Amino acid sequence: MNDDRGQATRLTGGFIQLEGCFNFRDLGGYPTGDGRVVRSGWLFRSDALQHLTRHDVAYLRDEVGLRHVIDLRSTYELRIEGRGPLAHEPLHFHHLPLFDGDTRQEVSSNPMTLADRYFLLAKFAMQPIARVIETIAQADAPLVYHCAAGKDRTGVISAVLLGVLGVADDEIVNDYVLTKENLNQIIDRLATAKGYEVALEAMPADTLHAEPETMIDFLQRLRREYGSLCDYARAAGVRADSLERLGATLLVAPEDDAAR
């Protein structure tokens, strides 16, 4: 790969081309119901970051201006896989696991769809999800939040966050489905990691995809249970001033975003 990390690194769909991960994406540009868009260059989602190369790190540090990392992985995952090279950078690291157990023990034998799993996560990890949203609201510089694949835990956070910001459900679904583009590479890498090989083998086939129906079902169930995504966030414990700060920081006029 070309060492000039300032060239051709931002791809369609918000993807940022990196050597060490496959699902690093800018959430900027999504339109909201009031005519604004999510600010570009500030909020990123990703798969695990421990395999970033020195070129990746330099690009994220110097070009993206990354200053905050929110790690959604469990303590077990963090201990086994580590933080990677970003641990040596002057970043603010926030370990905010949505569940904090051994990933080898998280697989249930109960027949559940992936949407079922997302809904249960949203329901029983409300306080951790609120902490993530609060941390994003307080961030004073570009940030990334990530799990292992950047699909499930990261996907739930993305859905809630975009919904709170007023992004339409079809855009939230489209954002979720983008993971499909590199999902095989992500799964192949996880299969070689000692922290995930057992869990992947035990996972039902229904969990190893990113189909639109999953996110559609999840969003519908959240709305039936809580009302709007803002209602869910408030029920989880996100403060009103944090919701206001999210909008103030992350929503801009389309022409202002295009000029960045």
Buried (B, 14 or more C-beta within 10 A) or exposed (E): EEEEBEEEBBEEEBBBBBBBBBBBBBBBBBBBEEEBBBBBBBBBBBBBBBBBBEBBBBBBBEBBEBBBBBBBBBEBBBEBBEBBBBEEBEBBEBBBBBBBEBBBEBBEEEEBBBBBBBBEBBBEBBEBBBBBBBBBBEBEEBBBBBBBBBBBBBBBBBBBBBBBBBBBBEBBBBBBBBBEBBBEEBBEBBEEBEBBEBBBEEBBEBBBBBBEEBBBBBBEBBBEEBEEBBBBBBBBBBBEEBBEBBBEBBBBEEEEBEEE
